[in-house]
Amino acid sequence: MESAKRKGGTAVGARYLYQGGGVLQGGGHCRFVCLLGILLLCLTISQPAKGLSVGSAAADPSAVGLPLGHAFTCANESTNSCDHRCTELLSMFKKQYSYGWAVRHESLGKVFNKLQCRNVIEIGTARGELAAYLLKHTSTGLIREYHAIDPFLGGYDSKDAMSLELTAANASLSWSQAILQKFAGLGCTFRLHYGTSLERVADFADESADCIFIDGDHTYAGAKKDIDLYAPKLKKGGALLFDDYSAQYMGTVNAIDELCDVNRLEFHKINEHNNYYIVKPHDRPLDTKYTYPSDEAVPLPPIPSY
């Protein structure tokens, strides 16, 4: 496994993408964090939770599709339902298993074991394929709570295959039902937080998660937002893991580069399929206040002074 950090004023690894022997630079100059996002977050959050989650959805045993203010639905809730479209989606999940994504799973499983990921948050669970692999193949009993966040809505990125698939399906509620049915045998180990990452951030207390896997909106604004919102939810020494650090998604690249640059973090390569992770320092919070301007490859910014 490879790692990289700034050395002698140059970002080695985290700031460069190697494509066919060439080097593509990512990054840019700083701008202020979007005030609108902060205002929306303040409106969403009322009181911080005391545990990893605010509480079980069993407090209001309604059908799948939790209103804001409820934390999660356990996969084995007796009130979980599955309509006709849900049944169709379950069948589709089995027939169209994403082998192109599955090549990442074994190496990710090894890293989850290494990092001792007991309480996990996944932003963007899609068909639940990574969750299913990790819950089956990591060390027995390692993952105590697997929190999956997803609104199952497309239209967020015209270049993203999952965005296009969700748009075509146009079945957010039925998709959420299908995911819960898929994991019903795991009881409350698997917990669905049905909604966007912004809507569901209030479900989690600060410094409550061991590992957070970010694989949601791959635009710069989306990736940056997820890092801003969920970095505080990570325990000291916990890991932020990323998917799709590649030239296809320069927004994701720029958001991750920024995080590594500003915080002088080592950037660990997991596999050859664009998965990486960083570890939150024990002695300080992650600084996410700097921003880059776009989803495009742009010149490297100056190194921040301390």
C-alpha atoms as one frame of an Amber mdcrd trajectory, in Angstrom:
protein
   0.000   0.000   0.000   1.365   3.370  -0.981   1.232   6.650   0.892   2.241
  10.197   0.041   2.486  13.625   1.628   4.011  17.007   0.855   7.812  16.863
   0.793  10.042  19.823   0.119   7.129  21.970  -1.027   5.748  19.441  -3.496
   2.703  17.259  -3.065   3.783  13.724  -3.938   1.006  11.337  -4.871  -2.086
  13.083  -3.505  -1.749  15.940  -5.986  -0.969  13.965  -9.142  -2.915  11.543
 -11.269  -0.892   9.161 -13.401  -2.604   8.370 -16.681  -0.735   6.336 -19.287
   2.628   7.503 -18.006   1.576  11.150 -17.996   0.851  13.403 -15.063  -2.356
  15.336 -14.603  -2.292  18.028 -11.962  -5.273  18.743  -9.757  -5.944  21.536
  -7.313  -6.475  25.301  -7.346  -6.551  28.508  -5.326  -8.660  29.048  -2.216
 -12.088  30.631  -1.830 -14.527  30.906   1.067 -16.816  28.003   2.009 -20.336
  28.435   0.690 -22.406  30.264   3.337 -25.623  28.825   1.983 -24.518  25.294
   2.845 -23.719  26.356   6.396 -27.111  28.040   6.808 -28.918  24.960   5.525
 -26.941  22.757   7.884 -27.811  24.986  10.841 -31.498  24.703   9.957 -31.219
  20.916   9.728 -29.427  20.298  13.019 -31.223  20.959  16.270 -29.292  19.081
  18.983 -26.250  16.811  18.659 -26.780  13.133  19.296 -25.108  11.463  22.247
 -24.359   8.168  20.540 -23.463   7.154  17.033 -27.088   7.694  16.052 -29.932
   9.780  17.425 -32.079   6.694  17.859 -33.824   3.863  16.123 -36.623   4.432
  13.681 -38.572   1.939  15.764 -39.665   4.954  17.844 -41.963   5.690  14.914
 -42.570   2.388  13.097 -43.661   3.923   9.812 -43.048   2.534   6.354 -39.738
   3.063   4.628 -39.083   6.671   3.738 -38.257   8.366   7.003 -39.160  12.029
   7.456 -36.338  14.287   8.567 -35.760  14.080  12.302 -35.721  10.268  12.403
 -32.342   8.625  12.447 -32.481   5.329  10.600 -34.427   2.226   9.656 -33.028
  -1.127  10.719 -32.978  -3.718   7.961 -35.174  -6.076  10.000 -37.938  -3.639
  11.006 -41.227  -5.553  11.017 -42.943  -2.651   9.262 -40.548  -2.621   6.291
 -42.506  -3.221   3.113 -41.641  -4.113  -0.473 -43.987  -3.054  -3.257 -44.019
  -4.448  -6.792 -41.351  -2.024  -8.004 -39.203  -2.946  -4.999 -39.432  -6.628
  -6.004 -38.372  -5.729  -9.549 -35.398  -3.784  -8.247 -34.279  -6.676  -6.031
 -34.290  -8.911  -9.087 -32.350  -6.290 -11.043 -29.739  -6.043  -8.281 -29.059
  -9.776  -8.647 -29.071  -9.872 -12.452 -26.962  -6.758 -12.974 -24.324  -7.202
 -10.290 -21.623  -4.614 -10.954 -18.487  -6.682 -11.496 -16.708  -3.523 -12.621
 -17.147  -2.114  -9.114 -16.625  -5.462  -7.382 -12.937  -5.557  -8.324 -12.419
  -3.013  -5.527 -14.114  -5.005  -2.803 -11.385  -7.420  -1.710  -8.760  -4.703
  -1.241 -11.276  -2.462   0.546 -12.191  -5.348   2.855  -8.544  -5.790   3.819
  -8.243  -2.091   4.625 -11.440  -2.104   6.692  -9.957  -4.980   8.705  -6.632
  -3.195   9.078  -8.292   0.036  10.202 -10.665  -1.800  12.586 -13.771  -0.212
  11.125 -16.431  -1.079  13.702 -18.860   1.802  13.269 -19.081   2.611   9.570
 -20.799   5.375   7.597 -21.159   4.960   3.833 -22.251   8.006   1.839 -23.781
   6.698  -1.374 -24.643   3.018  -0.948 -26.265   2.636  -4.426 -27.166  -1.072
  -4.783 -25.556  -1.972  -1.469 -22.872  -4.092  -3.111 -19.920  -2.794  -1.103
 -21.919  -3.010   2.131 -22.878  -6.621   1.373 -19.258  -7.581   0.709 -17.870
  -5.872   3.801 -20.527  -7.256   6.128 -19.848 -10.757   4.832 -16.082 -10.806
   4.348 -14.519  -8.615   7.033 -13.445 -10.242  10.295 -16.330 -11.908  12.099
 -18.126  -9.401  14.279 -15.871  -6.500  13.257 -18.596  -4.206  11.901 -21.075
  -3.481  14.673 -23.068  -0.779  12.878 -23.122  -0.107   9.147 -24.871   3.193
   8.410 -25.789   3.686   4.744 -26.836   7.162   3.582 -28.601   7.585   0.247
 -31.691   9.351  -1.176 -31.591   7.052  -4.233 -32.163  10.042  -6.493 -30.350
  10.651  -9.772 -29.653  13.837 -11.659 -26.710  15.022  -9.581 -23.967  14.359
 -12.158 -24.366  13.757 -15.899 -21.014  11.899 -15.985 -21.778   9.482 -13.154
 -23.144   6.034 -14.070 -25.077   5.627 -10.819 -26.674   9.064 -11.211 -27.897
   8.039 -14.661 -29.168   4.659 -13.414 -31.113   6.220 -10.561 -32.577   8.830
 -12.899 -33.756   6.113 -15.275 -35.241   4.042 -12.422 -37.104   7.026 -10.947
 -38.061   4.917  -7.931 -36.436   6.406  -4.840 -38.830   4.969  -2.246 -38.997
   1.514  -3.844 -35.183   1.486  -4.134 -34.886   2.195  -0.395 -37.319  -0.650
   0.311 -35.269  -3.006  -1.863 -32.059  -2.138  -0.018 -33.664  -2.899   3.344
 -35.025  -6.195   2.024 -31.577  -7.096   0.738 -30.083  -6.762   4.229 -33.063
  -8.000   6.265 -31.098 -10.995   7.553 -28.551  -8.731   9.245 -30.988  -7.244
  11.722 -30.006  -3.811  12.956 -26.342  -4.123  11.993 -27.334  -2.540   8.675
 -29.097   0.808   9.126 -30.465   2.906   6.289 -30.466   6.696   6.617 -32.829
   7.526   3.768 -32.017  11.016   2.520 -29.154  13.172   1.309 -25.907  13.485
   3.241 -26.928  17.026   4.235 -30.340  15.892   5.479 -28.934  12.977   7.458
 -25.826  14.545   9.037 -27.764  15.339  12.221 -28.187  11.584  12.758 -24.551
  11.274  13.858 -22.636  12.601  16.837 -19.202  14.145  16.399 -16.296  11.699
  16.707 -18.612   8.669  16.566 -17.520   6.793  13.417 -14.398   4.683  12.942
 -14.505   4.807   9.151 -16.444   6.899   6.628 -16.568   5.839   2.983 -17.405
   8.778   0.704 -18.857   7.728  -2.644 -21.718  10.125  -3.282 -21.893  13.171
  -5.522 -18.559  13.310  -7.415 -18.749  16.977  -8.389 -16.429  19.305  -6.495
 -19.332  20.911  -4.626 -20.739  17.505  -3.684 -17.463  15.932  -2.573 -16.421
  19.068  -0.696 -19.782  19.205   1.079 -19.519  15.579   2.213 -15.996  16.141
   3.550 -17.053  19.341   5.354 -20.120  17.717   6.916 -18.685  14.360   7.909
 -15.050  15.008   8.866 -16.231  16.079  12.362 -18.139  12.775  12.690 -14.907
  10.790  12.468 -13.103   9.636  15.595  -9.509  10.725  16.170  -7.415   8.137
  14.355 -10.396   7.171  12.203 -10.261   6.984   8.419 -11.949   8.827   5.564
 -12.014   6.533   2.542 -12.681   7.740  -0.990 -13.814   6.260  -4.297 -13.161
   7.531  -7.828 -10.028   9.632  -7.307  -9.480   9.783 -11.053  -9.224  12.091
 -14.057 -12.883  11.364 -14.836 -13.936  13.089 -11.607 -11.720  16.131 -11.141
 -14.187  17.571  -8.642 -13.489  14.648  -6.317  -9.745  14.960  -6.958  -9.705
  18.669  -6.117 -11.741  18.211  -2.933  -9.443  15.435  -1.665  -6.269  17.272
  -2.688  -7.428  20.290  -0.751  -8.031  18.210   2.378  -4.579  16.628   2.173
  -2.765  19.903   1.422  -4.338  22.018   4.126  -3.940  19.335   6.800  -0.551
  17.945   5.652  -1.989  14.435   5.556  -0.511  11.216   4.254  -2.581   9.910
   1.375  -2.808   6.110   1.287  -3.455   4.207  -1.923  -5.663   1.152  -1.460
  -5.713  -0.350  -4.950  -5.405   0.373  -8.675  -9.099   1.228  -8.901  -8.957
   4.794  -7.563  -9.590   4.076  -3.869  -7.581   5.980  -1.258  -7.847   6.939
   2.394  -6.549   9.405   4.960  -6.357   9.076   8.749  -7.669  11.818  11.026
  -4.900  13.116  13.318  -5.141  12.407  17.035  -3.972  15.898  18.003  -6.204
  18.207  15.936  -9.454  18.369  13.969  -9.470  18.279  10.196  -9.446  21.762
   8.655 -11.847  21.920   5.694 -12.198  25.698   5.327 -10.265  26.126   2.054
 -11.917  25.647  -1.333 -10.877  25.168  -4.940 -12.826  26.831  -7.748 -14.135
  24.100 -10.041 -14.373  20.524 -11.227 -11.528  21.079 -13.708  -7.779  20.507
 -13.492  -6.251  23.811 -12.401  -2.783  25.091 -11.344  -1.388  24.037  -7.989
  -1.991  26.574  -5.211   0.727  27.886  -2.890   1.478  25.753   0.152  -0.397
  27.173   3.175   1.885  28.685   5.802   1.557  27.717   9.462
